[in-house]
Amino acid sequence: MKLNPLDDRVVVEPLSAEETTAGGIVLPDAAKEKPQRGKVIAIGPGRLLDSGERCPVALAIGDEVLFAKYGGTDIEIEKKREVKILRESDILAKVV
């Protein structure tokens, strides 16, 4: 399945959650935090302005981004891959 997001939406594949703490303690699944970092896999054409022009999205496919912990919508693709669909404004930063 291929997703083509609309307007200023971005499809992000979350990176896996940390499995150990900085001290080396292995975390069980229930204690893992939701990932807040991911890789952009699809981008919409941009937000439509009042003038009828599109404002391009400031990201590119392959960028690594930080997003709000509970932001966006979780979607499961073909029961094997989970992605998030976020608005461009829900993305907090691009990792450089």
N, C-alpha and C positions, 0 to 999 in steps of 0.2 A: 504494500500500500504506500502510495506517495502522497504527502500532504503539501498543499499549496496554501499557506496562510493568507488571510485577507487583510487589507489596510496596513496598519502598523504592527501587526502581530508577528511574533518570532517563535519558531519551534526550537526548543532546546532539549538536548539529551543530557539528563543529570549525570554527573560523574558519581562513581560508587562512594558510599559512605565510608568513613574511617572505621577500620576494624580493630585498631588498637589505639590506646591513648599514648601520649608522649612518654609516659613512664613504662610503656610496654604491656599494659594490662589489656587482655583480649576482651572486647565488648560483645555481649550476646545481642541477637537481633533486636530485642525489645529495648535495649539501651542505646542503640545507634540513633544519632540525630539525622533528620532529613537533610540530604545534601543541598547546599546553597550555591553550588558551582556546577557549570555545565558547558557543553559545546553546542554552538549554533549549527543546526542542520538544515534550516529553511527560513526564508525571510519573505514577508509580504511586500507589495509594491510601495507602501508608504501611506501615510495619512493624507486624506483628501482635504485640501484647504478650501476656504470660502471662494477663492478665485477660480477654483476648478483644477488647479495644478496639484501635483503630488509632492509631498515633502519626503524625500528619500530617507530610509532607515540608516542610522549611523553605524550599522554593524555589517559584517560580511560572514558568509558561510565559513565555518571552521574556527571562528573566534571563540575564545573561552571567556565566559561571563560569570558574574555573581548576581544572584537574584534573591528576592525576599523569600524567607523560609516557607511561608504559606501562600505565596503569590501564584497566580496563574491557574491553569486547569490541567490536571493530570490525565493523560490519555494512554491507553495501552494499544500498541500496534501489533497485530497478528499474534497476540498472547506471548510474545517473547521479548518485546522491547517497550519500555515505558518512556514517554516524552512529556514535556510540559509545553503548553501554548501560553505565551505571555505577551502582553502589550509591551511595546518598546519602553514605555514609562515605568514598567515594573522591573526592568533590568537596572541594577544599581551601579555596576561598573564593568569595564572590560579589563581582563587580566592581560598585562603586557609582558 
